[in-house]
Amino acid sequence: MRILVLGGTTEASILARLLVDDARFDATLSLAGRTASPKPQPIATRVGGFGGPAGLADWLANERIEAVIDATHPFAARISANAVEACRRVGLPLVSVVRPAWQAVAGDDWRDVGSADAAALALGPAPRRVFLGVGRQELHPFAAAPQHHYVARVIDLPGDERLPPDIRLVQARGPFERAAERALLATERIDIVVTKNSGGSATFAKVEAARDLGLPVIMVARPHKPTGHVVASPEDALGLLAEGRAPSRRGV
Ligand code: NAP
């Protein structure tokens, strides 16, 4: 079966590792091209946008793709909407790997907000030392709250995005460990953490570290993300397709 995996996540990397030795599938992984040097992958990989739902539908038809797995990030809502529309047009099954959101436990001080703009506002007027674990693309809203000192972790350094004036960029790629995250927050004398509710284990350590240190967390809620047939793991996605249990999307 010829499949397309929409990736850029830990789940997509797991799928690539599973697919390389799986004779049932002939798979291509697609990356948006946001990171300058993405992790090497063991299966055929293409990079860059398709040109909206119509471009994706054309690509799927030209490549004679028979099913799509959407393993993109919970905050990547546009590509998922495009995948739903393109699979509907071409009449292909679409399986979406959806990670559960992180949940607060007793004692956590989480403040839920709907966007990075709202997170910047929620930091309040008094200057604070803020850890930003929101990704490079979401740093610019914090320029609207220039009174704070920011420590932001990024995979690639920002280009010409507008940044807050007092910001230190720490370049690193996950997964991250709890003890190291705790040490980073303590060394930087951070008093509040901002993160997206990405779910998964690769970037959860900063939230655990905030928990350990009794720090508040501003948690940016997930956007609405259209899906196909939802599964919880890469293994389930392949199982579903192999058993032919993922319905075609035409006309849905
Ligand atoms: P997005 O807003 O949903 O998508 C914007 C556009 O980028 C899409 O319309 C599409 O362009 C292109 N695109 C996105 N993912 C693609 C993929 N896997 N393959 C080919 N084209 C893709 O996406 P985003 O939030 O910018 O995320 C971009 C990538 O980074 C995704 O692969 C996502 O899994 C990964 N990622 C995102 C986050 C995050 O917080 N947003 C975090 C970690 C990883 P066309 O319309 O031209 O096809």
Residues whose N, C-alpha, C, O or C-beta is under 5 A from the ligand:
A	BS01	NAP	L6 G7 G8 T9 S30 L31 A32 R34 G48 G49 F50 G51 G52 A71 T72 H73 F75 A76 A77 R78 I79 S80 G135
